[in-house]
């Protein structure tokens, strides 16, 4: 199999490449290493994959020194001609599209970047898949598309017409664009709504990451809505296992997977204040708490209905919140030498 993984230097993309690299696949990872958060963390992820990233603007592939079937290309999704040329040359069997401008709160500050990456970039991926057909396109959506839905747990069949952040609106748009390209051009495509992925090599803009850094450095943490929100925290290994299970099933039963949307969550929501207490106990340090009102664009609770994911491709998350946070904390202390 020849597989394209976009967002390969990102949190989920890195772990996906790491998982696939251990199998007998030819993988091309793609990322532009944008500076939304610490670029050093992204390059360190690539180093873990045995890749020394090429300079910005280079058309050269970097070949992994650890995994013979893994290569990396520094490309932005907005570079349509470069992306099209890559598809033409490589003739991919499968595309796992994980690249995006992430973050709900940042979409309030820099909305244009979400349109460029998440809308224009995804359009370019769809166009490339149309011109150079693939066996399947798997793409990342988000639990944020559920917006202010009050029915819990969130089911893939629920109405998602009221997103409350531009980030969520772009992810909802991706689902609609994907369906249109499936309907018009027959592209087999599946969207995955991720629920608060966390774990080692994670994103510094996520609460669990910044809380850990601030607690260890005895800085205050801001706790919005007094910690009463609930989140369906999903450990990264469970997310990646779900992606790989879906990938295998789409290839073995292609007639069953033509267009679909699935949740990848843990189905066990945790209150933010309880989450902080677990983190404090693992770190052996109390948090200096600064309680704040609800943030614009935030939602009270997320809870994934994962029945269809379990039934259709065997998804079954197994990592509890304390176990997952311990793995993250151990990695954090090692990576930052604390």
Secondary structure, 3 states (H helix, E strand, C coil): CEEEEECCCCHHHHHHHHHHHCCCCEEEEEECCCCCCCHHHHHHHHHHCCCCCCCCCCCCCEECCCCCCEEEEECCCCCHHHHHHHHHHHCCCEEEECCCCCCCCHHHHCHHHHHHHHHHHHHHHHHHHHHCCCCEEEEEEEHHHHCCCCCCCECCCCCCCCCCCHHHHHHHHHHHHHHHHHHHHCCCEEEEEECCEECCCCCCCCHHHHHHHHHHCCCEEEEEHHHCCEECCEEHHHHHHHHHHHHHHHHHCCCCCCEEEEEECCCCCEEHHHHHHHHHHHHCCCCEEEEECCCCCCCCECCECCHHHHHHHCCCCCCCHHHHHHHHHHHHHHHCCC
